[in-house]
């Protein structure tokens, strides 16, 4: 797959994952309101959709090439031995 099409597919998967997660959280919140009369059968599916959305997001990040952790993050910069300047690497 070409780089440009991989980026597009990755962005689509990440967007679909985001929509799935937001929809699952929204339905879970709306399901708590008894006046709406939403079926309880879909409540577990809404919670599961949060995890499915996260998997879609991660798959999109992997396909689009955004899965690498940047060195600007505090934890990586201060506690990962690969990023320390004062230690020698073997």
SEVO-549121 format. One record per residue: x, y, z of N, C-alpha, C in turn; residue number from 1. Coordinates in nm, 3 decimals, padded with zeros to 5 digits. Example, Ala and Ser with C-alpha at 12.3 -4.5 7.8 and 13.67 -1.06 7.14 Angstrom:
% SEVO-549121
@n.X 01.319; n.Y -00.569; n.Z 00.780; ca.X 01.230; ca.Y -00.450; ca.Z 00.780; c.X 01.320; c.Y -00.330; c.Z 00.780; nr 1
@n.X 01.285; n.Y -00.225; n.Z 00.708; ca.X 01.367; ca.Y -00.106; ca.Z 00.714; c.X 01.290; c.Y 00.003; c.Z 00.787; nr 2
This chain:
% SEVO-549121
@n.X 00.084; n.Y -00.116; n.Z 00.000; ca.X 00.000; ca.Y 00.000; ca.Z 00.000; c.X 00.089; c.Y 00.123; c.Z 00.000; nr 1
@n.X 00.053; n.Y 00.221; n.Z -00.081; ca.X 00.133; ca.Y 00.343; ca.Z -00.087; c.X 00.117; c.Y 00.423; c.Z 00.042; nr 2
@n.X 00.214; n.Y 00.508; n.Z 00.066; ca.X 00.215; ca.Y 00.584; ca.Z 00.191; c.X 00.093; c.Y 00.674; c.Z 00.205; nr 3
@n.X 00.053; n.Y 00.740; n.Z 00.096; ca.X -00.061; ca.Y 00.830; ca.Z 00.103; c.X -00.191; c.Y 00.753; c.Z 00.130; nr 4
@n.X -00.208; n.Y 00.640; n.Z 00.063; ca.X -00.330; ca.Y 00.562; ca.Z 00.087; c.X -00.328; c.Y 00.498; c.Z 00.226; nr 5
@n.X -00.211; n.Y 00.463; n.Z 00.275; ca.X -00.200; ca.Y 00.410; ca.Z 00.411; c.X -00.239; c.Y 00.517; c.Z 00.513; nr 6
@n.X -00.198; n.Y 00.640; n.Z 00.488; ca.X -00.236; ca.Y 00.750; ca.Z 00.578; c.X -00.386; c.Y 00.772; c.Z 00.576; nr 7
@n.X -00.447; n.Y 00.765; n.Z 00.457; ca.X -00.591; ca.Y 00.785; ca.Z 00.447; c.X -00.667; c.Y 00.673; c.Z 00.518; nr 8
@n.X -00.626; n.Y 00.548; n.Z 00.496; ca.X -00.691; ca.Y 00.435; ca.Z 00.562; c.X -00.672; c.Y 00.445; c.Z 00.713; nr 9
@n.X -00.553; n.Y 00.484; n.Z 00.757; ca.X -00.528; ca.Y 00.501; ca.Z 00.900; c.X -00.615; c.Y 00.609; c.Z 00.961; nr 10
@n.X -00.628; n.Y 00.721; n.Z 00.890; ca.X -00.712; ca.Y 00.830; ca.Z 00.941; c.X -00.859; c.Y 00.789; c.Z 00.946; nr 11
@n.X -00.906; n.Y 00.715; n.Z 00.846; ca.X -01.044; ca.Y 00.668; ca.Z 00.845; c.X -01.069; c.Y 00.573; c.Z 00.962; nr 12
@n.X -00.976; n.Y 00.480; n.Z 00.986; ca.X -00.992; ca.Y 00.387; ca.Z 01.098; c.X -00.988; c.Y 00.460; c.Z 01.232; nr 13
@n.X -00.900; n.Y 00.559; n.Z 01.243; ca.X -00.894; ca.Y 00.635; ca.Z 01.368; c.X -01.022; c.Y 00.715; c.Z 01.389; nr 14
@n.X -01.076; n.Y 00.773; n.Z 01.283; ca.X -01.201; ca.Y 00.847; ca.Z 01.295; c.X -01.318; c.Y 00.757; c.Z 01.328; nr 15
@n.X -01.322; n.Y 00.640; n.Z 01.265; ca.X -01.428; ca.Y 00.544; ca.Z 01.294; c.X -01.419; c.Y 00.495; c.Z 01.438; nr 16
@n.X -01.297; n.Y 00.471; n.Z 01.486; ca.X -01.277; ca.Y 00.431; ca.Z 01.625; c.X -01.322; c.Y 00.539; c.Z 01.722; nr 17
@n.X -01.291; n.Y 00.665; n.Z 01.689; ca.X -01.332; ca.Y 00.776; ca.Z 01.775; c.X -01.484; c.Y 00.787; c.Z 01.780; nr 18
@n.X -01.549; n.Y 00.776; n.Z 01.666; ca.X -01.695; ca.Y 00.783; ca.Z 01.663; c.X -01.758; c.Y 00.666; c.Z 01.740; nr 19
@n.X -01.698; n.Y 00.548; n.Z 01.729; ca.X -01.750; ca.Y 00.432; ca.Z 01.800; c.X -01.736; c.Y 00.450; c.Z 01.951; nr 20
@n.X -01.622; n.Y 00.502; n.Z 01.994; ca.X -01.603; ca.Y 00.525; ca.Z 02.138; c.X -01.698; c.Y 00.631; c.Z 02.191; nr 21
@n.X -01.711; n.Y 00.742; n.Z 02.120; ca.X -01.799; ca.Y 00.850; ca.Z 02.165; c.X -01.944; c.Y 00.803; c.Z 02.165; nr 22
@n.X -01.983; n.Y 00.727; n.Z 02.063; ca.X -02.119; ca.Y 00.674; ca.Z 02.059; c.X -02.146; c.Y 00.578; c.Z 02.175; nr 23
@n.X -02.050; n.Y 00.494; n.Z 02.207; ca.X -02.067; ca.Y 00.401; ca.Z 02.319; c.X -02.079; c.Y 00.473; c.Z 02.452; nr 24
@n.X -01.995; n.Y 00.575; n.Z 02.471; ca.X -02.002; ca.Y 00.652; ca.Z 02.596; c.X -02.134; c.Y 00.728; c.Z 02.602; nr 25
@n.X -02.175; n.Y 00.786; n.Z 02.490; ca.X -02.301; ca.Y 00.860; ca.Z 02.487; c.X -02.421; c.Y 00.772; c.Z 02.517; nr 26
@n.X -02.425; n.Y 00.653; n.Z 02.457; ca.X -02.536; ca.Y 00.563; ca.Z 02.483; c.X -02.534; c.Y 00.514; c.Z 02.628; nr 27
@n.X -02.416; n.Y 00.490; n.Z 02.681; ca.X -02.407; ca.Y 00.447; ca.Z 02.821; c.X -02.459; c.Y 00.555; c.Z 02.915; nr 28
@n.X -02.431; n.Y 00.680; n.Z 02.885; ca.X -02.479; ca.Y 00.789; ca.Z 02.969; c.X -02.630; c.Y 00.807; c.Z 02.952; nr 29
@n.X -02.676; n.Y 00.806; n.Z 02.826; ca.X -02.819; ca.Y 00.823; ca.Z 02.802; c.X -02.901; c.Y 00.707; c.Z 02.855; nr 30
@n.X -02.842; n.Y 00.589; n.Z 02.865; ca.X -02.912; ca.Y 00.472; ca.Z 02.915; c.X -02.943; c.Y 00.484; c.Z 03.064; nr 31
@n.X -02.874; n.Y 00.573; n.Z 03.134; ca.X -02.897; ca.Y 00.591; ca.Z 03.277; c.X -03.019; c.Y 00.676; c.Z 03.306; nr 32
@n.X -03.071; n.Y 00.743; n.Z 03.204; ca.X -03.190; ca.Y 00.827; ca.Z 03.222; c.X -03.313; c.Y 00.739; c.Z 03.200; nr 33
@n.X -03.392; n.Y 00.717; n.Z 03.304; ca.X -03.505; ca.Y 00.623; ca.Z 03.290; c.X -03.619; c.Y 00.675; c.Z 03.203; nr 34
@n.X -03.633; n.Y 00.806; n.Z 03.187; ca.X -03.743; ca.Y 00.862; ca.Z 03.110; c.X -03.730; c.Y 00.835; c.Z 02.960; nr 35
@n.X -03.611; n.Y 00.808; n.Z 02.913; ca.X -03.591; ca.Y 00.784; ca.Z 02.769; c.X -03.641; c.Y 00.647; c.Z 02.726; nr 36
@n.X -03.640; n.Y 00.552; n.Z 02.815; ca.X -03.690; ca.Y 00.419; ca.Z 02.784; c.X -03.604; c.Y 00.342; c.Z 02.685; nr 37
@n.X -03.475; n.Y 00.362; n.Z 02.691; ca.X -03.384; ca.Y 00.288; ca.Z 02.603; c.X -03.372; c.Y 00.144; c.Z 02.649; nr 38
@n.X -03.361; n.Y 00.049; n.Z 02.557; ca.X -03.353; ca.Y -00.091; ca.Z 02.598; c.X -03.223; c.Y -00.122; c.Z 02.673; nr 39
@n.X -03.235; n.Y -00.197; n.Z 02.780; ca.X -03.119; ca.Y -00.234; ca.Z 02.860; c.X -03.032; c.Y -00.337; c.Z 02.789; nr 40
@n.X -03.089; n.Y -00.401; n.Z 02.689; ca.X -03.015; ca.Y -00.504; ca.Z 02.615; c.X -02.890; c.Y -00.448; c.Z 02.549; nr 41
@n.X -02.897; n.Y -00.322; n.Z 02.504; ca.X -02.785; ca.Y -00.261; ca.Z 02.433; c.X -02.682; c.Y -00.197; c.Z 02.526; nr 42
@n.X -02.706; n.Y -00.197; n.Z 02.655; ca.X -02.614; ca.Y -00.131; ca.Z 02.749; c.X -02.478; c.Y -00.200; c.Z 02.751; nr 43
@n.X -02.476; n.Y -00.332; n.Z 02.750; ca.X -02.349; ca.Y -00.404; ca.Z 02.749; c.X -02.278; c.Y -00.387; c.Z 02.615; nr 44
@n.X -02.355; n.Y -00.380; n.Z 02.509; ca.X -02.296; ca.Y -00.355; ca.Z 02.377; c.X -02.234; c.Y -00.217; c.Z 02.367; nr 45
@n.X -02.294; n.Y -00.120; n.Z 02.435; ca.X -02.238; ca.Y 00.015; ca.Z 02.434; c.X -02.104; c.Y 00.019; c.Z 02.505; nr 46
@n.X -02.094; n.Y -00.053; n.Z 02.615; ca.X -01.966; ca.Y -00.059; ca.Z 02.686; c.X -01.862; c.Y -00.133; c.Z 02.602; nr 47
@n.X -01.905; n.Y -00.238; n.Z 02.535; ca.X -01.813; ca.Y -00.312; ca.Z 02.449; c.X -01.768; c.Y -00.228; c.Z 02.330; nr 48
@n.X -01.855; n.Y -00.139; n.Z 02.283; ca.X -01.818; ca.Y -00.055; ca.Z 02.170; c.X -01.705; c.Y 00.042; c.Z 02.205; nr 49
@n.X -01.691; n.Y 00.076; n.Z 02.332; ca.X -01.579; ca.Y 00.161; ca.Z 02.373; c.X -01.447; c.Y 00.088; c.Z 02.347; nr 50
@n.X -01.442; n.Y -00.039; n.Z 02.381; ca.X -01.320; ca.Y -00.116; ca.Z 02.359; c.X -01.297; c.Y -00.145; c.Z 02.211; nr 51
@n.X -01.404; n.Y -00.170; n.Z 02.138; ca.X -01.391; ca.Y -00.192; ca.Z 01.994; c.X -01.341; c.Y -00.064; c.Z 01.926; nr 52
@n.X -01.392; n.Y 00.050; n.Z 01.970; ca.X -01.345; ca.Y 00.177; ca.Z 01.916; c.X -01.198; c.Y 00.202; c.Z 01.946; nr 53
@n.X -01.154; n.Y 00.162; n.Z 02.065; ca.X -01.013; ca.Y 00.178; ca.Z 02.099; c.X -00.926; c.Y 00.089; c.Z 02.011; nr 54
@n.X -00.973; n.Y -00.032; n.Z 01.983; ca.X -00.898; ca.Y -00.120; ca.Z 01.893; c.X -00.893; c.Y -00.066; c.Z 01.751; nr 55
@n.X -01.004; n.Y -00.009; n.Z 01.705; ca.X -01.004; ca.Y 00.054; ca.Z 01.572; c.X -00.908; c.Y 00.173; c.Z 01.569; nr 56
@n.X -00.906; n.Y 00.250; n.Z 01.675; ca.X -00.815; ca.Y 00.364; ca.Z 01.685; c.X -00.670; c.Y 00.316; c.Z 01.676; nr 57
@n.X -00.636; n.Y 00.212; n.Z 01.752; ca.X -00.499; ca.Y 00.162; ca.Z 01.752; c.X -00.462; c.Y 00.101; c.Z 01.618; nr 58
@n.X -00.557; n.Y 00.033; n.Z 01.555; ca.X -00.529; ca.Y -00.023; ca.Z 01.422; c.X -00.506; c.Y 00.088; c.Z 01.321; nr 59
@n.X -00.584; n.Y 00.194; n.Z 01.330; ca.X -00.563; ca.Y 00.309; ca.Z 01.241; c.X -00.430; c.Y 00.377; c.Z 01.264; nr 60
@n.X -00.388; n.Y 00.387; n.Z 01.389; ca.X -00.259; ca.Y 00.447; ca.Z 01.420; c.X -00.146; c.Y 00.360; c.Z 01.365; nr 61
@n.X -00.164; n.Y 00.229; n.Z 01.372; ca.X -00.061; ca.Y 00.138; ca.Z 01.321; c.X -00.052; c.Y 00.147; c.Z 01.169; nr 62
@n.X -00.166; n.Y 00.147; n.Z 01.102; ca.X -00.166; ca.Y 00.153; ca.Z 00.955; c.X -00.116; c.Y 00.288; c.Z 00.906; nr 63
@n.X -00.157; n.Y 00.395; n.Z 00.975; ca.X -00.118; ca.Y 00.529; ca.Z 00.933; c.X 00.023; c.Y 00.568; c.Z 00.971; nr 64
@n.X 00.092; n.Y 00.486; n.Z 01.050; ca.X 00.230; ca.Y 00.515; ca.Z 01.087; c.X 00.245; c.Y 00.608; c.Z 01.205; nr 65
@n.X 00.146; n.Y 00.613; n.Z 01.293; ca.X 00.153; ca.Y 00.703; ca.Z 01.408; c.X 00.168; c.Y 00.629; c.Z 01.540; nr 66
@n.X 00.217; n.Y 00.506; n.Z 01.535; ca.X 00.223; ca.Y 00.427; ca.Z 01.657; c.X 00.350; c.Y 00.452; c.Z 01.737; nr 67
@n.X 00.444; n.Y 00.525; n.Z 01.682; ca.X 00.569; ca.Y 00.550; ca.Z 01.754; c.X 00.550; c.Y 00.651; c.Z 01.867; nr 68
@n.X 00.621; n.Y 00.631; n.Z 01.975; ca.X 00.616; ca.Y 00.723; ca.Z 02.088; c.X 00.722; c.Y 00.829; c.Z 02.066; nr 69
@n.X 00.682; n.Y 00.953; n.Z 02.075; ca.X 00.776; ca.Y 01.063; ca.Z 02.053; c.X 00.864; c.Y 01.082; c.Z 02.176; nr 70
@n.X 00.985; n.Y 01.135; n.Z 02.155; ca.X 01.078; ca.Y 01.157; ca.Z 02.264; c.X 01.039; c.Y 01.275; c.Z 02.352; nr 71
@n.X 00.939; n.Y 01.349; n.Z 02.312; ca.X 00.903; ca.Y 01.466; ca.Z 02.390; c.X 00.821; c.Y 01.433; c.Z 02.514; nr 72
@n.X 00.776; n.Y 01.309; n.Z 02.526; ca.X 00.697; ca.Y 01.273; ca.Z 02.642; c.X 00.785; c.Y 01.262; c.Z 02.765; nr 73
@n.X 00.735; n.Y 01.309; n.Z 02.876; ca.X 00.814; ca.Y 01.319; ca.Z 02.998; c.X 00.867; c.Y 01.184; c.Z 03.044; nr 74
@n.X 00.780; n.Y 01.084; n.Z 03.045; ca.X 00.820; ca.Y 00.953; ca.Z 03.097; c.X 00.932; c.Y 00.894; c.Z 03.012; nr 75
@n.X 00.918; n.Y 00.901; n.Z 02.882; ca.X 01.019; ca.Y 00.845; ca.Z 02.793; c.X 01.150; c.Y 00.921; c.Z 02.807; nr 76
@n.X 01.141; n.Y 01.051; n.Z 02.816; ca.X 01.262; ca.Y 01.132; ca.Z 02.822; c.X 01.339; c.Y 01.113; c.Z 02.951; nr 77
@n.X 01.268; n.Y 01.092; n.Z 03.063; ca.X 01.336; ca.Y 01.086; ca.Z 03.192; c.X 01.363; c.Y 00.944; c.Z 03.242; nr 78
@n.X 01.287; n.Y 00.846; n.Z 03.198; ca.X 01.300; ca.Y 00.714; ca.Z 03.257; c.X 01.336; c.Y 00.604; c.Z 03.157; nr 79
@n.X 01.339; n.Y 00.633; n.Z 03.031; ca.X 01.377; ca.Y 00.534; ca.Z 02.932; c.X 01.527; c.Y 00.547; c.Z 02.906; nr 80
@n.X 01.599; n.Y 00.440; n.Z 02.922; ca.X 01.745; ca.Y 00.446; ca.Z 02.911; c.X 01.791; c.Y 00.480; c.Z 02.770; nr 81
@n.X 01.709; n.Y 00.457; n.Z 02.670; ca.X 01.748; ca.Y 00.489; ca.Z 02.533; c.X 01.753; c.Y 00.639; c.Z 02.509; nr 82
@n.X 01.681; n.Y 00.717; n.Z 02.590; ca.X 01.673; ca.Y 00.861; ca.Z 02.567; c.X 01.763; c.Y 00.943; c.Z 02.660; nr 83
@n.X 01.829; n.Y 00.879; n.Z 02.753; ca.X 01.917; ca.Y 00.951; ca.Z 02.844; c.X 02.048; c.Y 00.983; c.Z 02.774; nr 84
@n.X 02.096; n.Y 01.107; n.Z 02.798; ca.X 02.221; ca.Y 01.149; ca.Z 02.736; c.X 02.341; c.Y 01.119; c.Z 02.825; nr 85
@n.X 02.318; n.Y 01.099; n.Z 02.956; ca.X 02.431; ca.Y 01.082; ca.Z 03.047; c.X 02.476; c.Y 00.937; c.Z 03.062; nr 86
@n.X 02.407; n.Y 00.842; n.Z 03.004; ca.X 02.446; ca.Y 00.702; ca.Z 03.012; c.X 02.492; c.Y 00.653; c.Z 02.876; nr 87
@n.X 02.585; n.Y 00.560; n.Z 02.878; ca.X 02.634; ca.Y 00.500; ca.Z 02.754; c.X 02.552; c.Y 00.377; c.Z 02.722; nr 88
@n.X 02.529; n.Y 00.359; n.Z 02.595; ca.X 02.455; ca.Y 00.242; ca.Z 02.549; c.X 02.553; c.Y 00.134; c.Z 02.507; nr 89
@n.X 02.521; n.Y 00.007; n.Z 02.534; ca.X 02.613; ca.Y -00.100; ca.Z 02.494; c.X 02.616; c.Y -00.122; c.Z 02.345; nr 90
